[in-house]
Amino acid sequence: MSKLYPVNPSFAAASRLRRDDYTRLYAESVSDPEGFWGRIGQRLDWIKPPTKIKDVSFDPKDLHIRWYEDGELNVSANCLDRQLEKRGDKVAIIFEGDDPKDSRRITYRELHAEVCKFANTLKHLGVVKGDRVAIYLPMIPEAAVAMLACARLGAIHSVVFGGFSPDSLAGRIVDSQAKVVITADEGRRAGKHIPLKVNVDAALERPGTNSVETVIVVRHTGGAVHMQSPRDRYWHTLMEGQSADCAPTPVEAEHPLFVLYTSGSTGKPKGVQHSTGGYLVFISYTHEQVFDLREDDIYWCTADVGWVTGHSYVVYGPLCNGATTVMFEGVPNYPDHSRFWQVIDKHQVSIFYTAPTAIRALMREGEAPVKKCSRASLRLLGSVGEPINPEAWEWYYRVVGEERCPIVDTWWQTETGGIMISPLPGAIATKPGSATLPFFGVKPAIVDAEGTVQEGVAEGNLLITDSWPGQVRTIYGDHQRFIETYFSAYPGNYFSGDGARRDEDGYYWITGRVDDVINVSGHRLGTAEVESALVAHPKVAEAAVVGCPHEIKGQGIYAYVTLVAGETGSDGLRKELIAWVRKEIGPIATPDYLQWAPGLPKTRSGKIMRRILRKIGENLPDQLGDITTLADPSVVKNLVDERLIK
Ligand code: 6R9
C-alpha cells in the first residue's frame, strides 16, 4: 500500500478548486467536450471568436484534429498586448544568469516593445506568415522575444536546444527548411562557454541547409565570433531604429505556432507540430489550474526553452496568464549545490517546477545545502519529465517543501502540448510516485497486450481515447508517419508509448516507456520499477535498468547503479543491493547483473539513454550509435570498459 497524502487544508482553503469542483468539472468536460472547451476557449482574446469548437476523427483512414477552427487570434497579442492595461508594469520575465551576479527584470510593457521591434526586424528580413525560423539560443530573454516575435507574424518557430550538436541542428534546419537562424555568440553553463555561433557555422556547411538566408546573432558573452557577410547580422544592430509598433497578424486557430523536434524510439527526430488556438487554450488553462496560479505568484520552471516544457510552461502558459516567469540560464550545482534554493530566496519564488533527475542529484548531496536557504516563499512544487521515484518525492516534499507545499507530479509529452495527468493541488490527495488523475477533458484508457480496454484496477499501455485542444496536429512534413506512430497500434485512439497502472482509487502510475519493458521468464517488468526499488536503498543515488540477453529467462535484468557521494562499490554491497531489489519487488525482479556507474548517459534534458545501456549490457559496445547528444559523452567509455558481459 502506498502512502496517501491528504490535501493540505490551509492550501485548499485558498485554492481555485476543491475535490467536488474537480469531480463536477471533469464529468462535464468528458460528457460535453464542445460545451466545456467552448467556454474555456473564451479565456483568450480572439480577433474572430470561434463558432465551431471541435472537429476530430482518430480513425487512421480519416485522421483529422481541429479545434476552434473558424476562430482567429494571435498568440503574442494574448501574451503581451492584452496584459498592458492591467499589468504593464508587472514583471513578465525575471532572468537569472549562469553567474549569480547576472539578473534582469523585464516588465510586460518592455517585453511588448522588444517583441514588436524584433517582429519588425524579422519582417524587414522578409519573414512572412508560415515561414520557418530556427531558434538556437541559451536560456536568455531574447529566446522568449524571438518566439513571441515569430508568433506575432505567424511565422513558425523551431527551437533547437542549445546543447545540441551542429549535426542535430543541421538535421532540424534541413527538415523544416528554415529561412532564418537566431543564435548567440556563446551560451554559458556552469561557468563554461558554449560556442553556439561556431556550431551554427558548422551546421550551415551541411548539405540541404541553404534555405537559411540570415543568421541573427545575439551578443551575449561578448566572445569573438566570425561574422560572414551578408548572411550574419547582429541582433542589436538590426534592432536599432526599429519601431516598437507592430500590428499582430491574425492567424486561424489551426495555423501552426511551432514545430519542436523530439526523438522517438527509432528513426530521425520527429517535428511535432502544434496549433495556435487549441494549444494556447490548453496550456494556459492547465498552467492556471495545475499550479493554482495567483496574481502575485513568482513562478519558476527550470526547463530549457529547447524542450516542450520550456515552450508551454516557461514562455507561453505563464505569459498568456499574465504571470511572472523566471528564466534560468544555469544548472542546479553551480556555483554550488544550493543554487536552486538561493535563486528561490533571491526572487521570492512561490511555485517551483523541476525534473526528478535534478531532485535526485541534489538529494545525493544531503540536506545541508537546502537548509542553508530559507525557501519560505515556496507554496507549491512540481515535477515533470519522468516517473518520480517515491524516495525522491518524499525528499522533495519533506526537505525542500517542509511538508507545507503540495507536489504536482505532471505527466505529459511533447505530443500532448500540455499537462494531461496531474493532481490539482487543492483538490486531489497525492501518493508519492503517482501522477494521480486526468486533467479536464483528458480520457485515458489502459489496454492489455491484445488491445482490450481494461476497467478498474489494471496495468498496460496508456492510450488517450479522445482529443484535447493541446494535442499535436501532425509530424511536420510527414503526416503518414504521424498516423503510423500514434494512431495505428490502437485504431481510434492516441497511443502514448507509455505504460501505466491504475490503482483502486483510479490513480494513474506511469511505469515508463513501453519500449523499456523487460520480459523476464514471460513476466513483464517496468525498468522504472526496478530502478525505483534500487533508488530506495539509502546508498543508491541513481539507477538505470535495461534488459539483457539471458539463456534461460529470455531476458535478464542489467542494472547500472550510481552510489551516493562517499560510498564505494564492493562485492558485499552488490549482493546487498540485489537482495534488496528481490525483497522490494519479488524474486522475479532480482537483477542478474549490477554494474557500478560513476555517471549515466543522459540527454541534456536529463533522460537516461537506455538505448546505449542496452547495447553495453548486450556486449555490443561497437553498436552504441550516436552519443553526441549526451550531456556528457565521456561517461560511456567507463561503462563500456567495466561492462559485466564480455
Ligand atoms: C513533458 C515531457 C515525455 C515522456 C513521457 C513519459 C515521461 C514525463 C512524466 C513522465 C512519468 C511524469 N514523463 N512526465 N513519466 N511521470 N510526471 O517530459 O515531454 O520530453 O516529450 O517526454 O516523459 O515517459 O512519455 P517529453
Boltz pocket constraint, residues with backbone or C-beta under 6 A from the ligand:
constraints:
  - pocket:
      binder: B
      contacts: [[A, 262], [A, 307], [A, 308], [A, 309], [A, 383], [A, 384], [A, 385], [A, 386], [A, 387], [A, 388], [A, 409], [A, 410], [A, 411], [A, 412], [A, 413], [A, 414], [A, 415], [A, 421], [A, 435], [A, 496], [A, 497], [A, 498], [A, 510], [A, 512], [A, 513]]
      max_distance: 6.0
